Amino acid sequence: MMGARVPEYDLQLEDGVTYFTTDGCGVQVVDLDSQVERASRKSDVAMMARVADYLPSIGFIWPMVSAQDFGRTSILHELDACWNNTVKHVQSETIMGNANVSMLLRWQL
């Protein structure tokens, strides 16, 4: 099972069942207001998580862009932005290795 913040969005992993997700972790976006390309920010991660949260076809959230405004701690900020803007399961490939996992656990406590 892939747990979500709200149990009705938990995903049961079983043969023959497919779930759609967001994907990416890009580093550039086109600003919605200015129409100018710029580095992605935590606020972009949050906005994209809210949009994906609204879409019933999306089973779980994978950050689509990176929180470039937080440098080396962007990993933590991407997850924070997702966790606070969706009730669905959040997944990330960037939390790998003991150091990153330890840092994430300390942040969440």
Order of alpha helices (4+ residues) and beta strands (2+ residues): beta-beta-beta-alpha-beta-alpha-beta-alpha
